């Protein structure tokens, strides 16, 4: 859920600390990632090496409130029952991810795919592409475009709009075109 609603990588969710949640501004600051390395857990800058800010969506508020209540800013946001850092692998195991996607017949859905889902939701909500680029931390807007996956509903809507336009009908989602009057011919 956090990956989708923050459009973040699993390693970035694992790297979040309580102090990364800014309730006054209603943003989450993503500044680090944590993942399993050869000698144990590795925590370093995000993949793009940039700090980025992601809005806290309403659906995420109660979850973040519960995760931050009565905790210190430098504590990890997600920890296991014994206080250990949750990694993408431990979350996969705890949620029985592989079995879940098999049971739901969504075997092509990956945990990283949740980041794509979040990006698509934000785009569907009308968030401009350059803002999405910043939220996702992409250097190239073309990379951001690759994260957006319109569904058949969007294709159906696009066809309806195009058909209405080609048939000379007004597009209900746009303002009516300005009609111009022809100038009267001289001498009339």
C-alpha positions in Angstrom: 0.0 0.0 0.0 2.8 2.5 0.9 4.6 1.7 -2.4 1.4 2.5 -4.4 0.2 5.5 -2.4 3.6 7.1 -2.3 4.6 5.9 -5.8 7.9 4.8 -4.1 10.3 1.9 -4.4 10.1 -0.8 -1.8 13.7 0.0 -0.7 12.7 3.7 -0.2 9.7 2.7 2.0 12.1 0.5 4.0 14.4 3.6 4.4 11.7 5.9 5.7 12.0 7.3 9.2 9.2 8.8 11.4 10.7 12.3 10.9 10.3 12.0 7.2 6.6 12.5 7.7 5.7 16.2 7.7 2.2 16.6 9.0 2.2 20.4 8.7 3.0 20.3 5.0 1.3 16.9 4.5 4.3 15.5 2.6 6.6 12.5 3.0 10.3 13.3 2.3 12.0 10.4 0.6 15.8 10.7 1.1 17.2 7.2 1.6 16.8 3.6 0.7 17.5 0.4 2.7 18.1 -3.0 1.1 19.9 -6.2 1.9 23.6 -6.2 0.8 26.5 -8.6 1.0 27.4 -7.7 4.6 23.9 -7.0 5.9 21.5 -4.1 5.4 22.7 -1.2 3.3 21.2 2.3 3.8 22.2 5.0 1.3 20.8 7.8 -0.9 17.9 7.1 -3.2 18.6 5.7 -6.6 18.5 9.1 -8.2 20.5 10.6 -5.3 17.9 13.3 -4.9 15.6 14.1 -2.0 12.0 14.2 -3.1 8.7 15.2 -1.6 5.5 13.2 -2.1 2.1 14.4 -0.9 0.3 12.4 1.8 -2.9 11.2 0.2 -6.0 11.0 2.3 -6.2 7.2 2.2 -2.7 7.0 3.7 -3.3 9.4 6.6 -4.6 6.9 9.1 -1.8 4.4 8.3 0.9 7.0 8.8 -0.8 8.4 11.9 -0.6 4.9 13.4 3.0 4.3 12.3 4.2 7.7 13.7 2.2 7.9 17.0 4.4 8.4 20.0 7.6 7.7 18.1 10.9 9.5 17.8 11.8 11.3 14.5 15.0 9.1 13.9 13.1 5.8 14.3 12.4 3.7 11.3 8.8 4.0 10.1 8.5 0.3 9.5 9.9 -2.2 11.9 9.3 -5.8 12.7 7.8 -7.1 16.0 11.3 -7.1 17.6 12.2 -3.7 16.2 14.2 -4.8 13.2 14.2 -2.9 10.0 11.7 -4.3 7.5 13.2 -4.8 4.1 11.4 -5.6 0.8 12.2 -9.2 1.3 10.8 -9.4 4.8 7.7 -7.6 3.7 7.3 -10.0 0.8 7.6 -12.9 3.2 5.3 -11.4 5.9 2.6 -10.6 3.4 3.0 -13.9 1.6 3.2 -11.8 -1.6 4.0 -14.6 -4.0 1.0 -16.7 -2.7 -1.3 -13.6 -2.7 -0.7 -12.7 -6.4 -1.0 -16.3 -7.4 -4.3 -16.7 -5.5 -5.6 -13.4 -7.1 -4.4 -14.6 -10.5 -2.3 -11.4 -10.7 1.0 -13.2 -11.2 2.4 -10.4 -13.4 2.0 -7.9 -10.6 5.3 -7.2 -8.9 6.0 -5.2 -5.8 7.8 -2.6 -8.0 4.6 -2.6 -10.1 2.9 -0.9 -7.2 5.1 2.1 -7.8 3.8 2.1 -11.4 0.2 1.8 -10.1 0.7 4.8 -7.9 2.1 6.9 -10.7 -0.8 5.9 -13.0 -3.3 6.8 -10.3 -1.7 10.3 -9.9 -1.7 10.8 -13.6 -5.3 9.7 -13.8 -6.1 12.3 -11.1 -4.8 15.0 -13.5 -1.4 15.6 -11.8 0.8 17.2 -14.5 3.6 15.1 -15.9 6.4 17.4 -14.7 5.0 17.1 -11.2 4.9 13.3 -11.4 8.5 13.4 -12.6 9.5 15.1 -9.4 7.4 12.8 -7.2 9.0 9.8 -8.9 12.5 11.3 -8.8 13.1 10.7 -12.5 15.8 12.7 -14.4 13.9 12.2 -17.7 10.3 12.8 -18.3 10.4 9.9 -20.8 11.1 7.6 -17.9 8.1 9.0 -16.1 6.0 8.3 -19.2 7.0 4.7 -19.1 5.5 4.4 -15.6 2.0 5.4 -16.8 -0.3 2.6 -17.9 -3.7 3.8 -19.1 -6.4 1.1 -19.0 -9.1 0.4 -21.5 -11.4 2.9 -19.8 -9.1 5.7 -20.9 -9.0 4.3 -24.5 -12.8 4.1 -24.5 -13.0 7.7 -23.3 -10.4 8.9 -25.9 -12.5 7.2 -28.6 -15.7 8.8 -27.4 -14.0 12.3 -27.4 -12.5 11.8 -30.8 -15.8 10.6 -32.2 -17.7 13.5 -30.8 -15.1 15.9 -32.2 -15.2 14.3 -35.7 -19.0 14.4 -35.6 -19.0 18.1 -34.9 -20.4 17.6 -31.4 -19.2 19.6 -28.4 -16.8 17.8 -26.2 -18.5 17.8 -22.8 -15.2 17.9 -20.9 -14.1 21.1 -22.7 -15.5 24.5 -23.1 -17.6 25.0 -26.2 -15.7 26.4 -29.1 -16.0 30.1 -29.7 -18.3 30.7 -32.7 -17.3 33.5 -35.0 -19.7 35.5 -37.2 -19.0 36.1 -40.8 -18.7 39.8 -41.6 -21.6 41.0 -43.8 -20.7 41.5 -47.4 -20.2 45.1 -48.3 -23.3 46.8 -49.6 -25.8 44.6 -47.7 
